């Protein structure tokens, strides 16, 4: 009913135009929306982790931001039961050096999204908890400490073993308020955060048991989740993306890599030409990457968090949407498979991946707009290039000055399957699909 009222007021074309404007504000990693977590089980263990990140806000220099996470994890669950963490308490510490870069605001407010990577049964899955940053005065001197709380979505279980949980870089969005009587204006800034070196991001682990299986003694459960000395994330397959083994050209080799990559964090952004929207991608994780001989290349599994970012269509109407990059060789899977050639001269990497773009969870001015469960584009071919070292990472993407034409932009194909009450795929295609879109990904080795 709400969707019909919205369409009656705006007309189908106008309503979908707003949808198109907002959907590109949430390009995310593959995977369906995680359910809300129930209350933590009685038998749970407190876990806590304090980490430091180097975060840039807009054009600022990197700032040392502290994040402390406190929650609980069950010691064990049965196969098929969800792993539900307890209530999440977070403490964000913003340094004094940040305020001059933001125009010396009088107060700030916004959100901090914590990203937690769970690894079980050879599959990485990132869940995210968006926590409010209430309006808080900026102190005249010293750091600003903000406390917040929220709920962590659950991880589903499907096989006996263990689930390990590690903390990835946060996503911080702040709105600054100027002091009264000054010439300043309200400014929205987003962060790009990388972990400071030599930190252990492991939060904890949960044993996943068969019925009747005893709980393992403390210390015996494996604690994977982040790379070990060999650079491989324990619990994940050595040959990543094994679900694509029969995908034809570009299929993966079963042999181990000749040079395993330590896990790498991923941040980036994508610009959709027709809407002009700049979309923050990540932070995510490239796990179990490696250099392979047959076929030659650099490959790995990518886990990216889901994101839903507000966008104001026509400068006043709030639109939110979720768009997911799904791997083309496994449209319903949770891993994006990437493949790249060996580094070119001057440490240049040419990389290729194929994905779909699926649209869901759309709201226009707070009113849900049902586009159905299978609203997606045709196959998107991404050819990326840039300077890259297997030992430390690098920056790759499309660019108008790239050496190959296919690397200078990417095309969003037509959409299909969009709409429940009526097919709006042609309208969505006209508003979003087309060439000239850009993407940039920054990869940084964990601990570097």
N, C-alpha and C positions, 0 to 999 in steps of 0.2 A: 504494500500500500504506500509506504513512504517513498519507494522508488517511483511509483506511478505518479504521486503528487509532484515529485521533483521534475519528472519528465513533462507533466502537464504545464508546470510553471515555465520551464525553460525551453521545451521542445527537445526532441530526441537529439538533433544535431548539436544544439548548444550544450546539452548535458554531457554528451560524449566528448565534446571539445574540452570541457572541464576535466573529464576523466583523462583525456590524453595529456593535458597539461600536468596533471598530478601524478600519473602512474610512473613517469620517468624519475620521480624523486625517490624511488626505493629499489633500484636494481640490486639484487642480492645473490648470494650463493644458492645452489640448488637445494631443494628440500621443502617439505610441506610445513605449515605453521605448527609449532609445538603446542600441545595442550597446556593449560595452566596446571601448576603443580599442586597436588593435595598437601595436606599437612604432613610434616615429616614423621616417619615412624617413631615409635617409642624408643627402640634400640638404635640410637644414632650417636655419632661421634662428633664433637666440635672440631671444626677445621678453621684455620686462620692463615692468611698470607698477606704480607706487606711487600709491595713492589714499587719500583720507581720507573717512570717512563720519560722519554724525551719527546715532548709534544710541541708541535707548531700550531699556532692559532692564526689563521689567515696568513699574513706575510711576516709574522713575528719570527724571531730567532727561536731555536729549540729551548723549551722551558722544562725544568725538572719538576714533574708532577708526581705526587705520591698517591697511591691507592691501596687501601687496606680492606680486605674482604673477610667477613666472619659469617659462617653458616654451619650447618651440620650435614653429614652424609651418613646414610645407613651403613652398618658394617657389612650387611649382605642382603640380597633379595633373591627370590626364586626366579628361574627363567620364565619370562613372560610377564613378570611384574615390572612396573616402571621404577626407575631410580628417581626418587623425589628428595631433593635437598630441602633443608629447613629454611626458615625465613632468612633473607639475605640482608645483612647490615654492611654498609660501606662507608668509608671515610675518605674523602677527597681532599688533598692538600694542594692548593694553588699558590705558587711562589710570589713573593713581592715583586720580582722582576717582570712579571707578566703585565702588571697594570699600566706602565707607560706605553707598552706596545698596543694596548687596547684603548688608548686615549684617556687614561686616568678616570675610569668610571666611578660613580658614587656607589653603585650596587650592581650585582649580577644575578641572573637566574637562568635556568635551562634544564638540561638533562645530562646524565652520564650513563652510557650503556655499557654494562659489563658483559664481556664475551667469554664464555666458558667452553673449552674443547673437551668433549668426551670421546674416548677411544675404546671400542669394544668389538669383538668378533671381526677384526680387520677393517673396521669402518670408523672414520672420524666424523663426528657430528658436532657442530657448534650451536649452542643455544645462547640466547641473549636476554638480559633483564634490563629494562629501561627504568632508571631511577630518577626521581625528580630532584633538581637542585632548586630549593625555594629561594625567593628573593632575599638576598643577603647583602648587608652593607660591606663595602670593601674597607678594611682597616687602614688607617693612615700609615702605619708601618707594619712590617712583618707579613707572614704568610696567612692565607685565609683557609681555614679548615671547615669543610661542609660535611655533615653527616646525613645519610639518606638510607632508605630501606625499601625492599621490594621482594618479589617472588621469582624464583628461578623455574623456568619450564622443566618438565621431566624429560629424562632419556628413556626410551623404550628398550627392552631387552629381548633378545631372540635366541641366544645360545649361552651355554655355561662358559664361565671364564672369569673375566673381571672387566670392570669399567674404571678407567682412570680419568680424572678431571684435572685439567690444567687451565690456567688463567691467561687469556690473550689480551692484547692491548685494548684499552677502552675507547669508546667513541664519545667525545665530549662536545656538546653544543651549548653555547652561552649567548645570552642576550645581555648586553651592557646598557646600563641606564646612566645618563650624564648627571652631574650635580646640578641642582637648581640654580638658575641664573647664569649658566654657562652657555656657550654656543654649540656644545656637543649635541649629537643625535643618538638615538637608540641604534645599536649595531648588533647584528647576528653574526657570530663567528663559529666555525667548526674546527675541530682539532684533527690532526694526523699524528698519531702516537706510535713510537717505537720503544720497545723495552730497553732499559739501560743494560749494559753488558754484565755478564757473570752473575745472573740471577736464575734461580730455579723456580719455574712457574707452576710446578706440580702442587695442586691443592689437596688431593687425596685419591683414594681408590675404594671401590666397592666390589666385593665378591658376588658373582652371579652363580647360583647353585642350582643343581638338579634337586627335585624333591627327595628328602632323606639324606642328602649329602651334608656332612658335618661342616660347620664353619671353620675355615682354616685359621690356625693360630696367628696372632699378630706377627707381622713381619714376613710371613711366608707368601702372601699374595703378591703377584707381580705388580710393579709400580711403573708401568710404561706411561706414555702420554706425551713425552717429549723425547728428543733423540738421545741415544746412548753414545758410548765411545765410537761406535762404528758409523754414527751418523744416521741410523735408521730408527724410526719411531717404533718401539716394541708394540706388538699387537696388530701391526699393519703388514700387508704382504710385501715381500721384497720387490716383486714386479708389480708396480702400481697399476690401478685401473684394470684389474684382471677381468672385470665384467665385459671388457671390450675385446677379449682375446679372439673372438670370432667375427669381428666387425669388418673384416676385409682389409683394404689398404690402410696402413697405419696401425695395424693390430700390434699388440704388445708381445715382446719376447718373454718366455717363461724363465729364462736364465737371469741370475742376479746381475745387478749393474757392475760395470768395471770400476766405477767410482761412485759410491753412495753419497748423496747430499745430506748434510745436516738440515733439519727442518728450517723453513724460511717463512717469516711473517710476510703478509701481503697487504699493502694499502694501495689505493688508487682512486681514479675517478673516470667517469664516462660522460661525454657531452653528446646529447641527442640534438641533431641539427634543427629539426623542424620545430621543436619546442624551446630550444635554447637552454634546456635544463642541464646543470652540472650535477652529476650524481656521485656521491661518495661511495666507493666500493671497499668493503672490508671494515675493520681489519680481519684478515683470514690467515690461513696457514697452508703452506705447501708441505705435505708430509711424504716421506719415503721417496723423495726425488733421487734420481741417479742418472749417470751417463751409461748408455747401453750401446752394444755393438750391433745386435740383430733384432730389429732394425736400428741403425745408428741414430742416436738422438738423446735428448734430455727429457725425462718424463717424471710425472709425479701426480699425486692426488691432492686436490684442492678442496678445503672446507672453508666456506665463507658464511658469515652470519647473516641472518635475515635483517632487513632494515625497513622501517616505515618512517619517512620524513615528511613533515608538513610542507605544503607548497601553496602559495596564495595565487589562484588564478585571477586574472584581471586585477591584481593588487588588493583584492578584498575577500574573495571567496576561498576558504580553506579546503584543500583537496589532499587526501592521502591515498596512497596506493602501494601495493607490493608487486614487484616484478622479479621473477626468478630466472636466472640463467640455468637452464637444465642441460646436462650433457646430451648431445645428439645421439650417441650410441646407447644411451640408457635414459629415455625421457622421464622416467619416474624415479631415477636413482638420486642419491645424495652426494655423489662425488662428481666433480668436473675433471675430466681427463685432459691433460695438456701434453703436447709433444713439440719438441724443438730440435733443430739440427745442432750439430756440434758448433761451438763458437767460431765465428768467422774471424778473419784477421782483425787485430785491435780489440779482441775480446767481444766481438759483436755476436749476438744470438738472434737467429731467426726462429720464431716459434709459431705454432699453428694449433688452433682448437676449433671445434664446431659445437655450437650450442643452439638451443631454442630459447625464446623469451616468452614466459608465461605470465599472464596478468591475473591478479586476484586481490581480495580484501580491499576493495575500493570504497571510499567514503567521500561524499561531496557535501561540505558544510555539515558534517556529522551524520549524514544520511547514507546508509549503505546502498550501493549501486551494484546489483548482482550481475556479474559478467559470466557466471557459470564456472564449472570446474576445469574446463579445458580450453580456455582462451589463450591462444599462443600464436607466435609468429612461425613462419617457415624457418628452415635451418639457416643459422647465421654462421658465416665463415669468418674467423678472425685470424689474420696474419699479422704477427707482432714482430718488432725488432728493437734492438737497443743494446747498450753495453751491459755485459753480464759476466760475472765470475762465479763458477760453481762453489767456490770457497766462501764467498761473501754476499753474493746477490747482485742486484743492479736494477736498472729501470728499463722496461720494455713497453711497447705499445704501438699504436698507429700514429703516423705523423705526416703532414702534407709534404714534407721533404724527404720521406723515406726512399731508399734506393729502388724498391720494387713498387709498382703501381698498386698491387693488392695490399701493401702495407700502409698506404697513405690515408685510408679511412675504411670503415666497414658499412655494409648495407643491412638495414632491417627489412626483411621480406614481408609480404602481406600477412595479415592475421586471419585466423579462422576459428570457429567454435566459440565466438564471443557473443554472449547475451542469452538470457533465459526466456524472457517474454518476446523478444524480437532479436534478429540477427544484426548486430551492429559491427560485424567484422569489416565490411567495406568502409564504413565511416572511420573506424579506428585505423585501418590501413591508410586511408587518405590523410589522416592527421599525424601519424607517427612514422609509418614505413617510408623508407627511402635511403639514398646514399649519403655519404658525407659525415657520418658519425665518427667520433673519436673515442679512444680508450687509452689510459695509461696505468700501468701497474708497477709499483715499487716493491721489490723483493729484498729482504734483509735477513741474513742468516741469524738464527737464534743464538744469542750470546756474543755476537760481534758488535 
